Amino acid sequence: VAYGAAASLVSRQEDVNSVSMPLLLLAMVPYMLSFTMATGDPNSTIFRILSYLPPFAPFMMPARLVLGVSSWAEQLIALGIALVFLPLLVRGAAAIYTRAVTRTGARVPLKEILGRARQA
């Protein structure tokens, strides 16, 4: 849904890379951190906190389980947090999509789309 909302900000296919790069980084940073966690201390406070946050949980929580520092209860808590976050993501992406898809021409800045939400 986030990629759909990001793609709605552009009107030409050539511009999709510029809006999808932040989303790609949002997935790559937790992926790389999960490898760092495996070589460092997987039970450190920062890794424990990050493993519950939705962008990080799909990569870090299974790694903590494999390394033996997480229980199935912690896995279910992280899943519950993700299930709470998902409707918020869908609602935000739908709002961005509906405000941006009707625009044509140049790329629509995200600030402008979010600013329209406050005005409406």
N, C-alpha and C positions, 0 to 999 in steps of 0.2 A: 504494500500500500504506500510505503514511503517513496518507492521508485515511481509509482504512478503519479503521486502528487508532485514529485520533482520534475517528471517529464511534462507535466501540464504547464510548467512555467515557460517552456520554449515552444516556438512554432515551427522551427526547422529541425530536421533530424540531426543535422551536423552540430547543433548546440547541446545535444543531450549529454555529451561527456562533461561539459562544464557544470551541469547541475547534479550529475550522478556521482561525481568524484567525492564530495563530502560523505555521501552515504557509503561509498566503498571504503573510505577511511574509517568510518564508524564501525565497519565489520572487520577491517584488517587490524586495527589497533588491539581489540580484545583477543583476536586470534594469535597475534604475536606475543601478547602478554601472557597467554596461557602457556606458551613455550618457556618464557622467562620464569614463570611460576614453577614449572617442572624442574628447572635447573637450580632454582633458589629455594627459599623456604615457603612451601605451599601453605603452611599454616600461619603465615604472618597476618597481621591485622588488616593490612591494605588489601591483600588478596582475598581474605575472608569477606570483607565488605564489598569489594568489586564483584565477587562471584554471586551476589544477590541482585545486582542491578541489571535490568533487562538487556542493555547492549552487550554486557560482559558475561552474563549468566550462561548463554548457550555454549560458550567455549570454556569458561573457567570452572563451572560447577562440575561438569563431567570429568574434567582433568583432575579436580580435587578428589572425586570419587575413585578414579583409577589409581591415584597416588595413595589412597587409603586414609585421607585426612577429613573426609566428609562422610556423613551418614545418609541413609535414604531419607530420613526426616528432613535434613537440610536440603536435599534435592527437591522434595515436595514443597518446601517453603519457597524455594526459588521459582518453582513452576507456578505456584499460586501468585507470587508477585508478578510474574510475566503475564498471567491470565488477567490480572487487574490492569496492567499497563496496556495490553493489546487493544481494548476498546477505546482507550484514550488516543492511541496512535491512529486507529481507524477514523475516529471522529476528527482529529486534526488534519489528517491527510485528505479526508473528504471535504473539509472546509477549504483547504488550499486548492484542491482540484476543482471544486465548483466555482470558486472565484477566479481561477486562472484560465480555465479551459475556454471560456468565452472570449478571451483576449486574443487578438491576432497581431502580427507584426513582430516587433523586436521582443527580445527576452523580457519577461516580466520579473522585476526584482521581488524577492521574497518579502522584503520590508514593505513594499507597496501592497502586496496581498494581505499581509498581516495588519497593515495600517487600515485597510478597507474594513477589516473585521471590527476594529475599535470604533470606526465612524458609523457603522451600520447599527 
